[in-house]
């Protein structure tokens, strides 16, 4: 005679653990990139560089975020083989495309020229 198969019970703890793992998986998939930038060489000696801001990379012009943005600008100038003798940032502006309750972030835009 065959022995009866054990009946699986509904275990609420398994469901809770599975739900927790699924919610953590959403944290692992990170679509919010920190480095969102654009670079345009207006002429062989002038450029425009824009960087998106967010809660990690604030728009303040002092501190670590600004130093990182300046490093990114130097990397872009090197990648485009521009301004080997140095450069000067002529303007730095903050452009916030939206305002209101959910207005967070914007773009820090640098325009500059190469030194001769």
Buried (B, 14 or more C-beta within 10 A) or exposed (E): EEEEEEEEEEEEEEEEEEEEEEEEEEEEEEEEEEEBBEBEBEEEBBBBBBBBBBEEBBBEEEEEBBEBBBEBBEEBBEEEEBBEEEBEEEEBEEEEEEEEEEEEBBBBBBBBBBEE
